[in-house]
Amino acid sequence: MTMAFDYKKEYKAFYMPKKKPEIVEIPRMQFIAVRGSGDPNQEGGTYQAAIRLLYGIAFTIKMSKMGTRHIEGYFDYVMPPLEGFWWQEDTVGVDYSRKEDFQWISVIRLPDFVTQDDFAWAIATATEKKKMDFSKVEFLTIEEGLCVQCMHIGAFDDEPKTVALMDAYLAEQGFVTDFTETRLHHEIYLSDPRRVPAERCKTVIRHPVKKLCAADKTEM
């Protein structure tokens, strides 16, 4: 029996980093995406609604093999993990004490064989079958480029400790963070917080970076 393709296992450099910071080049990837704002912990809030929309489309595409839609190049795969890009206005990185000010893009990776036509089909199919409004769901392509990343184990509110390790590592290696409107604080959720105790949750934290010129300490 052929095993389903698992992105976490096949691309460990992107999904399973060590518990110490490392520099990595992230290639172009395509995602299902929903944008929103506000506290992700709010019960019944926009973030939780966005997650339902994402998985509604993700499973429609994954299970297309069971229906009449034959996606060219389709292969069976394990659902990639939930991810999120986070920012706050007038803030470098993120301030975890101001969750109500979060802006976010929640995403799930799409296999490369999925085209925009396939995505449009999934939106229409899910809308009809689930009787939900999927108009907020986007087909999004992102190329993160040069980044620093680290595995964080523990509660989300403890992430600043890992971020501090990443910043110290960057200073040692001659890099600086490079947050912009399109290069954002990125998290990949490898654990389900509903089932895994907070102190054991695994989250990949990834920040965009650029090289700092050692000769004159000016950014390149």
C-alpha positions in Angstrom: 0.0 0.0 0.0 1.4 3.4 -1.0 1.9 5.8 1.9 0.3 9.2 1.6 2.8 12.0 1.0 3.6 13.9 4.3 5.0 17.4 3.8 6.3 17.4 7.4 8.4 14.3 6.8 9.5 15.1 3.2 10.4 18.7 4.0 11.8 18.4 7.5 14.0 21.5 6.9 10.8 23.6 6.7 8.5 21.9 9.2 10.7 20.2 11.8 13.6 22.6 12.8 15.7 22.0 15.8 15.2 23.7 19.2 18.0 26.1 18.3 17.7 28.9 15.7 18.9 28.3 12.1 18.9 30.3 8.8 16.9 28.8 6.0 15.8 29.8 2.5 12.0 29.2 2.0 10.9 28.7 -1.6 7.7 29.8 -3.2 4.6 27.9 -1.9 0.9 28.2 -2.5 -1.8 28.2 0.2 -5.5 28.4 1.1 -5.8 31.6 3.1 -8.2 33.6 5.1 -7.4 37.1 6.4 -8.7 38.7 9.6 -8.0 40.6 12.8 -8.6 40.3 16.6 -7.8 38.0 19.4 -7.4 34.4 18.2 -8.5 33.1 21.6 -11.9 34.7 21.4 -14.6 32.1 21.7 -16.6 32.1 18.5 -14.5 34.9 17.1 -13.3 35.6 13.6 -10.1 33.5 13.9 -12.0 30.3 14.8 -14.4 31.0 12.0 -11.5 31.4 9.6 -10.1 28.0 10.6 -13.4 26.3 9.8 -13.4 27.9 6.4 -9.8 26.8 5.7 -10.4 23.2 6.6 -13.6 23.2 4.6 -11.8 24.0 1.4 -8.7 21.9 2.3 -10.7 18.7 2.8 -12.8 19.4 -0.3 -9.5 19.4 -2.4 -8.0 16.5 -0.5 -11.1 14.3 -0.9 -11.6 15.2 -4.6 -10.3 11.8 -5.4 -13.6 10.3 -4.1 -15.7 12.3 -6.5 -16.0 13.3 -10.1 -13.3 16.0 -10.1 -10.1 14.6 -11.4 -7.2 17.0 -10.6 -4.3 16.6 -12.9 -1.2 15.3 -11.1 -3.1 14.5 -7.9 -1.4 12.3 -5.3 -2.6 11.3 -1.9 -1.2 13.4 0.9 -1.4 14.0 4.6 -3.1 17.3 5.4 -0.4 19.9 5.9 -0.4 21.8 9.3 -2.2 25.0 10.0 0.0 28.1 9.7 -0.4 31.8 10.5 1.2 35.1 9.5 0.8 37.7 12.2 1.4 41.5 12.6 0.2 44.6 14.4 0.1 48.1 13.1 3.1 50.3 14.1 4.8 47.3 15.7 8.0 45.5 14.8 7.3 41.8 15.1 4.4 41.1 17.4 3.5 42.1 21.0 1.9 39.1 22.7 0.3 41.3 25.3 -2.0 43.0 22.7 -3.8 40.0 21.2 -6.8 42.2 20.4 -4.6 44.2 18.0 -3.5 41.2 15.9 -3.8 41.2 12.1 -3.4 37.7 10.7 -3.5 35.5 7.6 -4.3 31.9 8.5 -3.2 29.4 5.8 -2.9 25.8 4.9 -0.4 24.7 2.3 -1.7 23.5 -1.1 0.1 20.8 -3.1 1.7 22.2 -6.2 -0.7 20.3 -8.5 -3.6 22.4 -7.3 -4.4 25.2 -9.9 -6.6 28.2 -9.4 -9.3 26.5 -11.5 -9.2 23.6 -9.0 -9.4 26.0 -6.1 -12.4 27.8 -7.7 -14.1 24.4 -8.1 -13.4 23.6 -4.4 -15.0 26.9 -3.3 -18.1 26.3 -5.4 -18.4 22.7 -4.3 -17.9 23.4 -0.6 -20.4 26.3 -0.8 -23.0 24.0 -2.3 -22.4 21.0 0.0 -21.8 22.8 3.3 -24.2 25.7 2.8 -21.5 28.1 4.0 -20.1 31.3 2.7 -16.5 30.7 1.6 -16.0 34.0 -0.2 -13.3 35.1 2.3 -11.0 32.2 1.3 -8.1 33.0 -1.1 -5.6 31.2 -3.3 -2.4 32.8 -2.0 1.2 32.3 -3.2 4.1 33.3 -0.9 7.8 33.2 -1.3 9.3 34.0 2.1 13.0 33.8 1.1 15.7 34.1 3.7 14.4 33.5 7.2 15.5 32.4 10.7 13.4 29.7 12.3 13.3 27.7 15.5 11.1 25.0 17.1 9.2 26.4 20.1 7.9 23.9 22.7 5.5 25.4 25.1 2.6 27.8 25.4 2.1 30.5 22.8 2.5 33.2 25.5 6.0 31.8 26.1 7.1 32.4 22.5 9.0 35.6 23.3 11.7 33.5 25.0 12.3 31.6 21.7 12.1 34.8 19.7 14.9 36.3 22.0 17.1 33.2 21.2 16.5 33.8 17.5 17.4 37.5 17.8 20.6 36.7 19.7 21.5 34.1 17.1 21.0 36.7 14.3 23.3 39.2 16.0 26.0 36.5 16.3 25.6 35.5 12.6 25.5 39.0 11.2 21.8 39.1 10.2 18.9 41.3 11.2 15.1 40.8 11.0 13.5 42.2 7.9 9.8 42.7 8.8 7.8 44.5 6.0 4.2 44.6 4.9 4.8 41.4 3.1 7.5 39.7 5.3 5.8 38.8 8.6 6.0 36.8 11.8 5.2 33.3 10.8 4.0 30.3 12.9 3.4 26.7 12.0 1.3 24.7 14.4 2.4 21.1 14.7 0.3 20.3 17.8 -3.5 20.6 18.4 -3.8 22.7 21.6 -7.2 21.1 22.2 -5.5 17.7 22.7 -1.9 18.5 23.7 -1.0 20.2 27.0 0.3 23.8 26.5 3.8 22.9 27.8 4.2 20.2 25.1 2.8 22.1 22.1 5.2 22.4 19.2 5.2 25.5 17.1 7.7 26.5 14.4 8.5 30.3 14.7 9.9 31.9 11.5 11.1 35.5 10.9 12.3 37.1 7.7 15.9 38.3 7.8 18.6 40.0 5.7 22.3 40.1 6.0 24.1 42.9 7.9 27.3 44.0 6.3 30.1 43.4 8.8 32.4 46.1 7.4 30.3 49.1 8.2 27.2 47.6 10.0 24.9 48.8 7.3 22.2 46.5 6.0 22.7 45.0 2.6 
